[in-house]
Amino acid sequence: MSDLSVISSGRPLLLVGCGKMGTALLQGWLARGLSPDAVNIIDPLADQLSEQFPTIAEARLTDNWSSVSEITPSFVLLAVKPQTMDDILPRLSAYVDGGAVFLSIAAGKTLSYFAGGLGKEAAVVRAMPNTPSAIGQGMTGLCSNAYVTKEQKTVCAALMKAVGEVAWVENEGQMDAITAVSGSGPAYVFHMAEAMIAAGEAVGLSADDAKRFALKTLYGSVALLEQSGEEAGVLRKNVTSPAGTTEAALNVLMAEEDGLTQLMTRAMQAAAARSRELSE
């Protein structure tokens, strides 16, 4: 927890929005030893959250903006829907002069957007987590503007590591690619699972057996890929016998014109393009 030692009751973390992702982050911070007295939360469902997080004092859990107007946060984590950001930023701009760092997980909201809403000298970090963060298995891409110090970047990374792994990029334009690969990526895997289950039924398995074999195969294959240290292509070749069943299937999946690589590339290009459109 040394990376989070700058967050204290006197200079707390202000969590704006505590929905699914905000809750996952909060649980991760508390599990890693962040003091409940070092967190202030503002959310419309503050009453319900007080039941879920009884260690956080009622005074630090509120749905009233005036209740947090007097604090001096060291970090402000924005975990609200992008469409509500225009209404929220004016309430937070006073924290800029206090040296707060703004860490946003709102999709499509760029560094220049926050400069416009908070002031051009606001220290802002943009993060793109994905849904496996809900179980501590997330992957988050991070980028910052020039006003964020090296030490502050370390704290922001530690905050997001509470729900998985992180990686920094220097070029904000790469966030569109991260969105396409990682942010939207879980949906591709879920659809792959859907397809494998449906295909399993089509070749003769019951619905339950198709689901069981497909999901365990996906899980085990990813674990093997991560733990073996081998490249994906090497593992694919290892399981493919010449003229065998796997080769027969891969001849379909790796067709030159409409194989899985070509299809996935087009899909991610579409996602990245849409990400750019949403940020304009």
N, C-alpha and C positions, 0 to 999 in steps of 0.2 A: 504493500500500500504506500510505499515511499513516494511514488510518483503523484499520489493524491494528497500528500501532506499539506499542500498549500490551501486545500479546501478545509475550512474550519467553521465553527459557529459564528465567528466574527466576519469571515469572508466566505459565505456559504456558496454552494451550488444551487442555482435556481432552475428547477425543472418546470418548464412551461408545457403542460399537456402530459397526462399520464395514462394514455391509452395502452394498447397492447405492447408497442415498442417501448414506450416510456416506462411501463411497468416492468418489462423484462430488464431494462437497464437498471432501474432502481433496485430490483431484487439482486442483480449482479453486484452492484456497488456495496450494498449492505452485507452480502455474503462474503465480500472480500475485505470487510472491516471498516468501511467508511462509516463514521459516526452518524447516527440518525440526526444529531444536532447540527450536522454540517449540510443538511439538505432542506431547502424550502420548495414547496410544490404548489403550483396553482393549476387548478383543473375544475371544470364545472361539477364533477362528481366527487368532490373532496370528502363529503360525508361517507361515501362508500369506501373510499381509499383509506380512511382512518380505521376502518374495521380490518382492512387487508394488511395495513402497516401500523400496528398498534405501538411500535417503538418510536414512531415519529410523533412528536408532540403536536397536539391539535393546533397550536399557534403557528406551526410551520406547514400546515396543510389547509389550504383555503381556496375558496372560489371567488374571493374578493380582491381585486387588484390593489385597492388602497392598503390592504394588509401587508403587501410586499413592497410598497413604495419607499419604505424607510430602510430597507436592507441594502447592503453593499456587496453584491455577489462577485465572486472571483470568476465564475463561469456561469453562463446562461445556456442551458440546453433546450433547443426549440424542437419539441416533438409533437407539433400540431399539424393539421392538414394544410397543405399549401394554400388552399383557397381562403383560409382564415388569417394568413400572415399579414395582409395589408392592414387589418384592424389591430393586430397585436404589436407590430413594430413600434408605433408611436408611444406605446406604453413602456417600452424598454429603452428608448433612446437615451434616457437620463443616465443609464448605467455605463454608457460609453466613457464619460468623463471619469468615472470611478475605476476605469481600467479593466472592465469585464471583457472576457472573451466569449463570443457568441458561437456556439456549436450547433449547427442546424442539420437535422436529418430529413428535412422537407424536400421531396423530389422536385426537381425542375427549378428551384430557386437558386439563382447564381450568386456569385460573390458581388457582382455589380448591382444586382437587385438589392442586396443587403446594404451596400454602400449608399444606395439611393434612399433606403428606408431608415437607416441608422446614422448615416453620416459617413463621409468618405474615409475617415480615419478610424472607423470601428474595426476592431480585430475580429475577423470572422473565419471560421473553419466550416467547410461544407463536407458532410458525410453521406455516403450512400450505403446503408446496411441492407441486408436481405432477410427474408422471413425466418430462416433457420436460427436467427438471433434469439427467437422466442424460447429456444431450448439450449441456448449457449453454444450453438454451432454455426454462428453467423460468419459472414465475410463482409468487411466494411472498407470501402475506398474513401480516402480523405484527401482534401486539398485545402490550402489556406491562402489568404491574401498576405501582403507584405508586412502587415502590422502585427502578426502573430509571431512571438518569439520562439526560439528553439525549445525553451523550457515549457512554454504554454502548449506547444505541439505535443510534447511528451505527455502532459496531463490529458490532453484531448484523446490521444491514442489510448492511454490507460482507461479512460472512461468508456471507450468503445470496446476495448478488450474484455470488458465485463460480459459481453455477449458473443465473443468469438475472436477471430483474427482480424488484423487491420493491415492496410498497405497505403502508403502515401504516394501521390502522383504530383509532379511539379506543374503540369499543364492541365488547367481546368477542363479543357476540351476533352481530355481523356475520361472525364466523368460520364460522358455519354456512352463510351465504350464499356465502362464499368457497369453502368445501368443495364446495357444490353446483355453482358455476359453474366453478371452476378446479381444485380438487382432484380431483373426479370428471370434470371436463370432457374430458380426453383420451379417456376411454372413449366419450363421445358422438361425438367426431370419428372414432374408430376404427370405431364402428358405422356412422357415415355412410359411411365408406369401404367397409365390407362391403356396405352396401345399394346403393351406386352400382356396385360391381363386379358384384353379383348381377343388378342391373337391366340393366347393360350386356350381360351374357351373355343375358339374357332378350330383348333387342331385336336380338340377332344377332352380337355380338362374341365372339371366342374368349376363354377365361378369361385368357390372358396379355395380350391387347389391352385387355380390360375393365379389368384391374388397372392397366396402364400409363396409359391415358387418365384413369381416375378419380383415381389418386394424383397425377399431374402436374397435373391440373386443380385439385385441392384445394390443393396446394402453391402453385401459381401464383396462385390466387385470394386466398389469405391474404397472400401477399407483396404483391400489388397493393393489397389493402385497407390493409396496414400502410404501404406506401410512398407511396401516392397522396395521403393526407391527406383523402380523401373519406369521407363517412359510408357505411356499408354499404348503406343504402337508396338512396342516389344511384347507387352502382355497379350495384346491381341494376336500377334503372330504365334506366341507360345501355345495358345489354346486352339489354333487353327491347323488341323491336320490336312495335308494335301488330299483333295477329292473327298473330304469328309463332310459331315453335316454342317459344321460351322462355316466352312468355305462356301457351301451352297447358299447359306443365309447371307453371308457377307457379299456374295456376288450381286445380291439385290440391294443391300444397304450401301454398297460402295460403287454403284453404277456411275459411270463417268458423267453422264448428263444430269441425272436427277438423284444422285446418292445423298446420303445423310449429311456429308460435309457441305455439299452445295446448298442443300435445303437449310441447314443450320446457319450458314453464312448469310443467306438471304433473310432469314428470320432475324438475325442479330442486326443486320444492316437496317431493317425496318424499325427495330426497337431503338437503335441509336438515332435514326432520323427523327423518330417521334420525340425522343428525349430532347433533341435540339429544338424542335418546334415548340415544345412546352416551355422551354426556357427563354423563348424570345418575347 
